[in-house]
Amino acid sequence: MISHFLPEGRRLTAPDNLAACATVSALRSARDRGMILEGRALSCSTDHDLTVAVGPFTGRIPREDTALGVAEGTTKEIAILSRVGKPVCFTIVSVSGPDSQPVLVLSRRRAQEIAQQALMSELKPGMVIPATVTHMEPFGAFVDIGCGLVSMIGIEHISISRIPHPSCRFSVGQEIHAAVLETLPEQGRVKLTHRELLGTWAENARDFAPGMTVEGTVRGLKDYGAFIELTPNLSGLAEPRTDLREGDRVSVFLKAMLPERMKIKLLVIERLPPATETAALHYFIREGRLAHWRYAPDGCRKAGVETTFL
């Protein structure tokens, strides 16, 4: 079951994880059953071994077992160093020494191998899965989809509204949802999308009506007007103003909404102070499996974005 392979950090305080780490006998049982557990990485040695808190004990993950690809040289050392202070998954390789001070040898690599095999076998296009944002680049957001296995959501797949950088939508450590676009078992990779989970034009437009004044964000400037994002999957066009800049937060008056053309006519009232944090995402879809998704409303003359998963 892929539900057993959650992004790192989500099992740390789970009752079964706490129970398995509580005593030496429980740890031996977890070893024998091949359980994937979680603890917090406390430090990284000069040899790049990780010391991990395991309930009231500590364990060691040898460098070559800190992640898939480390032993082969395909995973950079920063992937080890950056785990300090964060949760890590692992299996127990061995338990030795006295019960009062056991010597625990752990393997994150083995946990990732088990998770990767299960995910490659069970994930199908259209499946909605949990993910956690690990880092971002101008071209996309990298997310943990289970046991520290990382996939990327390309910036064009984050939302319908275009953004200059994933940090406009996400923050590192944020728990999100994503949909599987494609699995590449031979490469051990999963391609993801996100925008389909944030609602169609009609679903987003239900919260708005002509005559309302709401907040928005300037996402594009043209000679003929300013594109204002109302939600990550809904934008409108305002009359041009010389004092606007991309990224500005503004208040706008809704002049008209035209579903048959997927158009919203806006009037900028004034510029607002910058937002202090990334806005929370509203998901219309959080689970299940998508077969086909169409952004445009019925009867719309524009094609709009469509995604076929199956």
C-alpha positions in Angstrom: 0.0 0.0 0.0 1.5 3.4 -1.1 -0.1 4.9 2.0 2.7 3.3 4.0 5.3 5.4 2.2 4.6 9.0 3.3 6.8 12.0 2.8 9.4 12.2 5.6 8.1 13.9 8.7 4.6 12.6 8.5 5.2 9.4 10.5 7.4 10.9 13.2 4.7 11.2 15.8 2.4 8.4 14.5 1.5 5.9 17.3 2.9 2.9 15.5 6.2 4.7 14.9 6.5 5.9 18.6 5.7 2.4 19.8 8.2 0.7 17.6 11.0 3.0 18.8 10.1 2.9 22.5 12.0 -0.2 23.7 14.8 -2.5 22.5 12.4 -5.4 22.2 10.1 -3.3 20.0 13.1 -2.3 17.8 14.1 -5.9 17.4 10.5 -6.7 16.3 10.6 -3.8 13.9 13.9 -5.1 12.5 12.5 -8.6 12.0 9.4 -7.2 10.2 11.3 -4.8 8.0 9.3 -1.8 9.3 10.1 1.6 8.0 10.4 4.0 10.9 11.2 7.7 11.4 13.5 9.6 13.6 15.2 13.0 13.6 18.7 13.4 12.3 20.8 14.9 15.1 24.2 15.3 13.5 26.4 14.4 10.6 29.9 13.1 11.3 33.1 14.0 9.5 32.6 10.7 7.6 29.1 11.8 6.7 27.4 9.2 8.9 24.1 10.4 10.3 23.2 10.1 14.0 19.5 9.7 14.4 17.2 10.0 17.4 15.3 6.7 17.7 12.8 7.1 20.6 15.0 7.3 23.8 18.0 5.9 21.9 20.2 7.0 19.1 21.2 5.1 15.9 23.7 5.5 13.1 23.1 5.5 9.4 26.5 4.8 7.6 27.2 7.2 4.8 26.5 4.7 2.0 23.1 4.0 3.5 22.0 7.7 4.0 20.2 7.8 0.6 19.8 6.1 -2.7 22.7 7.0 -5.0 25.2 8.0 -2.4 27.3 4.9 -2.7 27.1 5.1 -6.5 28.1 8.8 -6.5 24.9 9.9 -8.2 23.5 11.7 -5.1 25.5 14.7 -3.9 26.9 14.9 -0.4 24.7 18.0 0.4 21.7 15.5 0.4 23.3 14.0 3.5 24.3 17.2 5.2 20.9 18.8 4.6 19.1 16.1 6.6 20.5 17.3 10.0 17.6 18.6 12.2 15.0 17.0 9.9 13.1 13.7 10.1 14.5 10.7 8.2 13.0 7.4 7.4 15.0 4.2 8.0 14.9 0.4 8.5 16.8 -1.2 11.3 19.8 -3.2 10.1 21.0 -4.5 13.4 20.5 -4.1 17.2 23.4 -5.1 19.4 24.9 -4.3 22.8 23.1 -4.1 26.2 19.5 -3.1 26.3 20.4 -0.1 28.5 22.6 1.3 25.7 21.9 -0.5 22.4 23.9 -0.1 19.3 21.5 0.6 16.4 22.6 0.5 12.8 20.0 1.9 10.4 19.5 2.3 6.6 17.7 5.1 4.9 18.7 3.7 1.6 16.9 0.4 2.2 13.8 2.2 3.2 13.9 4.2 0.0 14.5 1.1 -2.1 11.4 -0.5 -0.6 9.3 2.7 -1.1 10.6 3.2 -4.7 9.7 -0.4 -5.6 6.2 0.0 -4.2 5.6 3.4 -5.7 6.7 2.4 -9.1 4.5 -0.6 -9.0 1.4 1.0 -7.6 1.3 4.6 -8.7 -0.8 5.2 -11.8 -1.5 8.4 -13.9 -4.2 10.5 -12.3 -3.6 9.3 -8.8 -3.6 12.1 -6.2 -0.9 11.7 -3.6 0.5 13.7 -0.6 3.8 15.5 -1.1 6.1 17.8 0.9 8.0 20.7 -0.8 11.8 20.1 -0.2 13.3 22.9 -2.4 12.6 25.1 -5.3 14.3 26.3 -8.5 13.1 28.8 -11.1 11.9 25.9 -13.3 9.9 24.0 -10.7 9.3 22.7 -7.2 10.9 19.5 -5.9 8.8 17.4 -3.5 9.1 14.4 -1.3 6.5 11.8 -2.4 7.5 9.2 0.1 10.6 8.2 2.3 12.6 11.1 0.9 12.1 10.1 -2.7 12.0 13.4 -4.7 9.9 14.3 -7.8 9.5 17.6 -9.5 6.5 19.7 -10.4 7.4 21.9 -13.4 6.5 25.5 -12.9 4.0 25.3 -15.8 2.1 22.5 -13.9 1.9 24.4 -10.5 -1.2 26.5 -11.4 -3.1 28.0 -14.3 -2.0 31.5 -13.3 1.6 32.0 -14.5 4.1 32.7 -11.8 7.8 33.8 -12.1 9.0 31.3 -9.4 7.5 28.4 -7.4 8.1 30.4 -4.2 5.1 32.5 -5.3 2.9 29.5 -4.6 4.9 27.2 -2.2 7.2 27.3 0.8 9.8 24.8 1.8 8.4 22.2 4.1 4.8 22.9 3.0 2.5 19.8 2.8 0.7 19.7 -0.5 -1.2 17.4 -2.9 -0.1 16.4 -6.4 -1.4 14.2 -9.2 0.7 11.7 -11.1 1.3 12.5 -14.7 3.5 9.6 -15.6 5.7 7.0 -14.0 9.1 6.0 -15.4 10.0 2.7 -13.6 13.2 2.2 -15.5 14.5 5.6 -14.1 12.7 5.3 -10.8 11.0 8.6 -11.4 7.5 10.0 -11.2 6.3 13.1 -13.1 3.8 15.2 -11.3 1.3 18.0 -11.8 -0.6 20.2 -9.4 -2.8 22.8 -11.2 -5.6 20.3 -11.8 -6.2 20.0 -8.1 -6.9 23.8 -7.7 -10.2 23.8 -9.5 -11.6 24.7 -12.9 -12.6 28.2 -14.1 -16.2 27.6 -13.0 -15.3 26.2 -9.6 -13.0 29.2 -8.8 -15.5 31.7 -10.3 -18.3 30.6 -7.9 -16.7 32.7 -5.2 -16.9 35.9 -7.2 -19.6 38.1 -8.7 -19.8 41.4 -10.5 -19.9 44.3 -8.1 -17.5 42.7 -5.6 -14.2 44.2 -4.6 -11.5 41.7 -3.7 -7.7 41.3 -3.4 -5.6 40.2 -6.3 -1.9 39.9 -7.5 -0.5 41.4 -10.6 0.9 38.6 -12.7 1.4 40.2 -16.1 1.5 43.6 -17.7 0.7 44.4 -21.3 0.0 47.6 -23.2 -3.7 46.7 -23.2 -4.0 45.9 -19.5 -2.8 44.1 -16.4 -3.5 40.4 -15.7 -4.6 40.1 -12.1 -4.7 36.7 -10.3 -7.7 36.3 -8.1 -6.9 32.7 -7.2 -4.1 30.4 -8.4 -6.4 29.2 -11.1 -8.4 32.3 -11.9 -7.3 35.6 -13.4 -8.9 38.7 -14.9 -7.9 41.7 -17.0 -7.8 45.2 -15.6 -7.3 48.5 -17.5 -3.7 49.5 -17.9 -2.0 51.6 -15.1 1.5 52.9 -15.2 2.1 52.5 -11.5 1.7 48.7 -11.4 4.5 46.2 -11.2 4.4 42.4 -11.5 3.9 40.9 -8.1 2.0 43.9 -6.7 -0.9 43.1 -4.4 -3.9 45.1 -5.3 -7.6 45.6 -4.6 -9.8 45.2 -7.7 -13.5 45.9 -8.5 -15.2 43.1 -10.6 -16.9 44.8 -13.5 -18.1 41.8 -15.4 -17.7 38.0 -15.7 -18.1 36.2 -19.0 -18.0 32.4 -18.6 -18.5 31.8 -22.4 -15.2 33.6 -23.0 -13.5 32.7 -19.7 -13.0 36.5 -19.1 -13.3 38.6 -16.0 -13.1 42.4 -16.4 -11.5 44.3 -13.5 -10.8 47.8 -12.3 -7.8 48.3 -10.0 -8.8 50.3 -7.0 -5.4 50.7 -5.3 -2.1 49.0 -4.5 -1.9 47.1 -1.2 1.0 46.4 1.1 3.0 43.2 0.1 1.8 39.9 1.5 3.9 38.7 4.5 3.5 35.0 3.8 2.5 32.6 1.0 -1.2 32.3 0.7 -2.8 29.0 1.7 -3.9 26.8 -1.2 -7.5 25.7 -1.6 -7.7 22.2 -3.1 -10.9 21.1 -4.9 -9.4 17.6 -5.2 -7.4 16.0 -2.4 -7.7 12.2 -3.1 -8.8 9.7 -5.7 -7.8 9.3 -9.3 -8.4 11.6 -12.2 -9.1 10.4 -15.7 -9.6 13.7 -17.5 -9.6 17.3 -16.5 -10.9 20.3 -18.4 -10.3 23.9 -17.2 -12.8 25.7 -19.4 -16.6 25.8 -18.5 -19.2 24.1 -20.6 -20.1 26.2 -23.6 -16.9 28.2 -23.6 -15.6 29.1 -27.0 -12.0 28.8 -25.8 -10.3 25.4 -25.6 -8.4 26.1 -22.4 -6.1 23.6 -20.6 -7.0 19.9 -20.7 -5.2 17.0 -19.1 -5.8 13.4 -20.0 -4.3 11.0 -17.5 -5.5 7.6 -18.6 
